[in-house]
Amino acid sequence: AFKVKMGSDVNASEQFLVSCNSSGYSCNGGWFAHDYHANTLGKLQTAAGAVAETTTPYTASNGSCNSVSNHPYRISSWSYIAGYTVPSIDQIKNAIYNYGSVAASICVGSAFQRYTSGVFSTDESAACGTNKVNHAIVLVGRDDVTQTWILRNSWGPSWAEQGYMRIKYGTS
């Protein structure tokens, strides 16, 4: 999104969101944190917005929150692609094209966790129940030839294809 809007690469701190959120998110799980980049103050903070990775480097732990005075990256708004319904493939494609990466949620089961490479097409949605999800990811691109999304996961570069997955449209 930074690249699309500002034309520059920004490495924002994930650790800041893990350590300084007041929503109970941790290394054991959480959810989307858009509000912390817009108008929600994190613990010990006097301003909302993202901070640079160099300010709060990733430690792969819950860590403690420190007051950060510089929150240079702030979003003015965000929205759902299709309200509270599941967007169509074309709606997701258009959102990625126009805005950049798209935060999304899916149902993850053991096959997803064991994925190493190739195109993932195992539908594990039954593990979560009707219209339910249990994992947040980011869709960063697509490949219409293989009809797959390029998915970035939060489990680090040792998972799958350096932290990425190619997942068939409509899976989970």
MOSUL-V798227 format. One line per field, one symbol per residue. ss: DSSP state (H for helix, E for strand, L for the rest). phi: phi as a letter, one per 40 degrees, with the letter a starting at -180 (. if undefined). psi: psi as a letter, one per 40 degrees, with the letter a starting at -180 (. if undefined). A space follows every 10 residues. Layout:
ss=???
phi=???
psi=???
//
This chain:
ss=LHHHHHLLLL LELHHHHHHH LLLLLELLEL LLLHHHHHLL LLLLLLLLLE LELLLLLLLL LLLLLLLLLL LLELLLLLLL LLLLLLLLHH HHHHHHHHHL LEEEEELLLH HHHHLLLLEE LLLLHHHLLL LLLLEEEEEE EEELLLLEEE EELLLLLLLL ELLEEEEELL LL
phi=.ccccbgbcb bcccddcccb cbbgcaccia acbdcccbac ccdgbbachc bcdccbccbf acgbcbcbcb bcbbccaaac cbgcbcccdc ccdcccccbh dbcabacbbc ccccdbagcc bccbcccbgd fbbaacbbcb aabcccfbcc bbbccgcccf cfgbabbddg cf
psi=dddddeeihh gihdddddde ifeeiaeeia aifddeeceh hiheieiiii iidddgihef idiihihhdh gehhidiiii dfbeihiidd ddddddddea ihhiiihhad dddehdiahh ehhedddeih fiiehhahhe aihddefiih hhieeieehb gfeiihhhhe h.
//
